[in-house]
Amino acid sequence: MTTILIIDDDATLRRFLSDYFKQEGLTTLSAANGPEGLRMAYQQHPDLVLLDVMMPGMDGWEVCARLREMSDVPIIFLTAKNTEADKLRGFRLGVDDFVTKPFSFAELGARIQAVLHRVQARGAPPGVVTCGDLTIDLARREVRRGEQPLALTPTEYRLLEMLARHIGEAVAETDLIQEVWGSYRQEDTTAVRRYVWLLRQKIEDDPAQPRYLHTVRGYGYRLEKIGRAHG
């Protein structure tokens, strides 16, 4: 059953939406603020998030950025703003759609179904990338060293996936920042270097002398093309 997480500080709207979705056969989770919504997303793994932009404290922009660090869950912004600049900002951040307040529940339901159908049709990226004893299954979003599965965080995985899609090529730090964090967070190269360091701890035999993940000085990083070893 599809589960929708509603993150909005308007208790009345959350209640009405929950009642409507229940009638439509959907399961709902409800959070009154950003931190509560992030905890629910982490614990419950919803199929889609409805996220209010204008919330006190942690606003929807920050919540969305943090969600994107942990998950690729579809996100629909609920907003009173409908400017092109806001939409571009949201799409760069990884938002799947915008619904402008006030809205009809029928319209929102149709938007939700359209986003879910797009996600299902798009599916996970196909293919398996091998690099020595490292296997990156893009369809299953799994990484293994030999037969041993590696536990990567969503941010670590997105970084490795970006490099795997360009295996053997140098990828600029700026491109990695855009792909992994989005333009809104405006992370600097220090964040990239830290996550490269963390990733090397998991994929390399000797992180200080990396075999797979190489630094291209003054530019970025490259996942090296290495043939699988044969015993």
C-alpha positions as CSV (number, residue, x, y, z in Angstrom):
1,M,0.0,0.0,0.0
2,T,1.3,3.5,-0.9
3,T,2.3,5.6,2.1
4,I,2.3,9.4,1.9
5,L,4.2,11.5,4.5
6,I,2.6,15.0,5.0
7,I,4.9,17.6,6.5
8,D,3.0,20.8,7.2
9,D,2.5,23.0,10.2
10,D,-1.2,23.4,9.5
11,A,-2.9,20.7,11.6
12,T,-6.3,21.2,10.0
13,L,-4.9,20.7,6.5
14,R,-3.0,17.6,7.7
15,R,-6.2,16.1,9.1
16,F,-8.3,16.8,6.0
17,L,-5.6,15.4,3.7
18,S,-5.2,12.3,5.9
19,D,-9.0,11.7,5.8
20,Y,-9.0,12.2,2.0
21,F,-6.1,9.8,1.4
22,K,-7.7,7.2,3.6
23,Q,-10.8,7.2,1.4
24,E,-8.5,6.8,-1.6
25,G,-6.9,3.7,-0.1
26,L,-3.6,5.4,0.8
27,T,-1.7,5.2,4.1
28,T,-0.7,8.5,5.6
29,L,2.0,9.7,8.1
30,S,1.7,13.2,9.5
31,A,4.4,15.6,10.8
32,A,3.9,19.1,12.1
33,N,7.5,20.4,11.4
34,G,10.7,19.7,9.6
35,P,12.6,17.8,12.2
36,E,9.7,15.5,13.0
37,G,9.1,14.9,9.3
38,L,12.8,14.0,8.8
39,R,12.6,11.5,11.6
40,M,9.5,9.9,10.2
41,A,11.0,9.7,6.7
42,Y,14.1,8.0,8.1
43,Q,12.2,5.5,10.1
44,Q,9.1,4.8,8.0
45,H,10.4,5.1,4.3
46,P,7.3,6.7,2.8
47,D,6.6,6.3,-1.0
48,L,6.0,10.1,-1.4
49,V,6.4,13.2,0.7
50,L,4.0,16.2,0.6
51,L,6.1,19.1,1.9
52,D,5.0,22.6,2.9
53,V,7.5,25.3,1.9
54,M,6.7,28.0,4.5
55,M,7.1,26.5,7.9
56,P,8.5,28.1,11.1
57,G,12.0,27.0,12.1
58,M,13.2,24.6,9.5
59,D,11.5,25.5,6.3
60,G,10.6,23.2,3.4
61,W,13.7,24.1,1.4
62,E,16.0,22.9,4.2
63,V,13.8,19.8,4.8
64,C,14.0,18.9,1.1
65,A,17.7,19.3,1.0
66,R,18.1,17.0,4.0
67,L,15.7,14.5,2.6
68,R,17.7,14.3,-0.6
69,E,20.8,13.5,1.5
70,M,19.1,10.4,2.8
71,S,16.6,9.3,0.1
72,D,15.4,9.6,-3.5
73,V,11.7,9.6,-2.3
74,P,9.4,11.7,-4.6
75,I,8.7,15.1,-3.1
76,I,5.8,17.4,-3.9
77,F,6.0,20.9,-2.6
78,L,2.8,22.5,-1.2
79,T,3.3,26.3,-1.6
80,A,1.5,29.6,-1.8
81,K,4.3,30.8,-4.0
82,N,4.2,30.0,-7.7
83,T,7.1,32.1,-9.2
84,E,9.4,30.7,-11.9
85,A,12.4,31.3,-9.6
86,D,10.9,29.2,-6.8
87,K,10.1,26.4,-9.2
88,L,13.6,26.4,-10.7
89,R,15.0,26.4,-7.2
90,G,12.9,23.5,-6.2
91,F,13.6,21.4,-9.3
92,R,17.3,22.0,-8.9
93,L,16.9,20.7,-5.4
94,G,15.2,17.6,-6.5
95,V,11.5,18.4,-6.1
96,D,9.2,16.3,-8.4
97,D,6.3,18.7,-8.6
98,F,4.6,21.8,-7.1
99,V,1.0,22.2,-6.0
100,T,0.0,25.8,-5.3
101,K,-2.3,26.6,-2.3
102,P,-5.2,26.7,-2.3
103,F,-5.8,23.5,-4.2
104,S,-8.5,20.8,-4.6
105,F,-7.9,17.4,-3.2
106,A,-8.8,15.9,-6.5
107,E,-6.0,17.9,-8.2
108,L,-3.5,16.9,-5.5
109,G,-4.5,13.3,-5.8
110,A,-4.0,13.4,-9.6
111,R,-0.6,15.0,-9.1
112,I,0.5,12.4,-6.7
113,Q,-0.6,9.6,-9.0
114,A,1.3,11.2,-11.9
115,V,4.5,11.5,-9.9
116,L,4.3,7.9,-8.7
117,H,3.6,6.7,-12.2
118,R,6.6,8.6,-13.5
119,V,8.9,7.2,-10.8
120,Q,7.7,3.7,-11.5
121,A,8.1,4.1,-15.2
122,R,11.5,5.6,-14.8
123,G,12.5,2.9,-12.4
124,A,16.1,2.6,-11.2
125,P,18.9,3.1,-13.7
126,P,19.7,-0.1,-15.5
127,G,23.1,-1.8,-15.6
128,V,25.9,-3.1,-13.5
129,V,29.3,-1.4,-13.4
130,T,32.3,-3.5,-12.4
131,C,35.6,-2.1,-11.2
132,G,38.0,-4.8,-10.2
133,D,36.3,-6.6,-7.3
134,L,33.9,-3.7,-6.9
135,T,30.4,-4.3,-8.3
136,I,27.9,-1.4,-8.5
137,D,24.4,-2.6,-9.4
138,L,22.6,0.5,-10.5
139,A,19.3,-1.2,-10.9
140,R,19.3,-2.6,-7.4
141,R,21.3,0.3,-5.9
142,E,23.6,-2.2,-4.3
143,V,27.4,-2.2,-4.0
144,R,29.6,-5.2,-3.3
145,R,33.2,-6.0,-2.9
146,G,33.5,-9.5,-4.0
147,E,30.6,-11.2,-2.4
148,Q,30.4,-8.8,0.5
149,P,27.7,-6.1,0.3
150,L,28.8,-2.6,1.4
151,A,26.6,-0.4,3.5
152,L,26.7,3.0,2.0
153,T,24.7,6.1,3.0
154,P,22.4,7.6,0.4
155,T,25.0,10.5,-0.1
156,E,27.9,8.0,-0.4
157,Y,25.9,6.0,-2.9
158,R,24.9,9.0,-5.1
159,L,28.5,10.1,-5.2
160,L,29.7,6.6,-6.2
161,E,26.9,6.2,-8.7
162,M,27.8,9.5,-10.4
163,L,31.4,8.3,-10.8
164,A,30.3,4.9,-11.9
165,R,28.2,6.4,-14.7
166,H,31.4,8.1,-16.0
167,I,33.8,5.2,-15.1
168,G,37.3,5.9,-16.5
169,E,36.5,9.6,-16.9
170,A,37.4,12.6,-14.6
171,V,34.3,14.1,-13.1
172,A,34.5,17.7,-11.9
173,E,33.9,18.5,-8.2
174,T,31.3,21.1,-9.2
175,D,29.4,18.4,-11.1
176,L,29.5,16.1,-8.1
177,I,28.2,18.9,-5.9
178,Q,25.3,19.6,-8.3
179,E,24.4,15.9,-8.6
180,V,24.8,14.8,-5.0
181,W,23.6,17.9,-3.1
182,G,21.8,20.1,-5.6
183,S,22.5,23.7,-6.2
184,Y,20.5,24.9,-3.2
185,R,22.8,23.6,-0.6
186,Q,25.9,25.2,-2.2
187,E,28.2,22.8,-0.6
188,D,31.9,23.6,-1.1
189,T,34.6,21.2,-2.1
190,T,35.3,20.3,1.5
191,A,32.1,18.4,1.6
192,V,33.0,16.4,-1.5
193,R,36.4,15.6,-0.1
194,R,35.0,14.4,3.1
195,Y,32.6,12.1,1.4
196,V,35.3,10.8,-0.9
197,W,37.3,10.0,2.2
198,L,34.4,8.2,3.8
199,L,33.7,6.3,0.6
200,R,37.3,5.2,0.3
201,Q,37.2,3.8,3.8
202,K,34.5,1.4,2.5
203,I,35.6,0.5,-1.0
204,E,39.4,0.5,-0.8
205,D,41.9,-2.0,0.7
206,D,44.2,0.9,1.6
207,P,42.3,4.2,1.6
208,A,45.6,6.1,1.7
209,Q,46.7,4.4,-1.5
210,P,43.4,4.2,-3.4
211,R,43.0,1.7,-6.2
212,Y,39.5,2.5,-7.4
213,L,38.7,6.1,-6.5
214,H,41.4,8.5,-7.8
215,T,41.9,12.2,-7.2
216,V,42.3,14.3,-10.4
217,R,44.3,17.3,-9.0
218,G,42.7,20.7,-9.5
219,Y,39.6,19.2,-11.1
220,G,37.8,16.3,-9.4
221,Y,37.7,12.5,-9.2
222,R,37.7,9.4,-11.3
223,L,36.5,5.9,-10.8
224,E,39.3,3.8,-12.4
225,K,38.5,1.2,-15.0
226,I,40.0,-2.0,-13.6
227,G,39.4,-5.5,-14.9
228,R,38.1,-8.1,-12.5
229,A,40.8,-10.2,-10.9
230,H,40.8,-13.9,-11.7
231,G,42.0,-16.5,-9.3
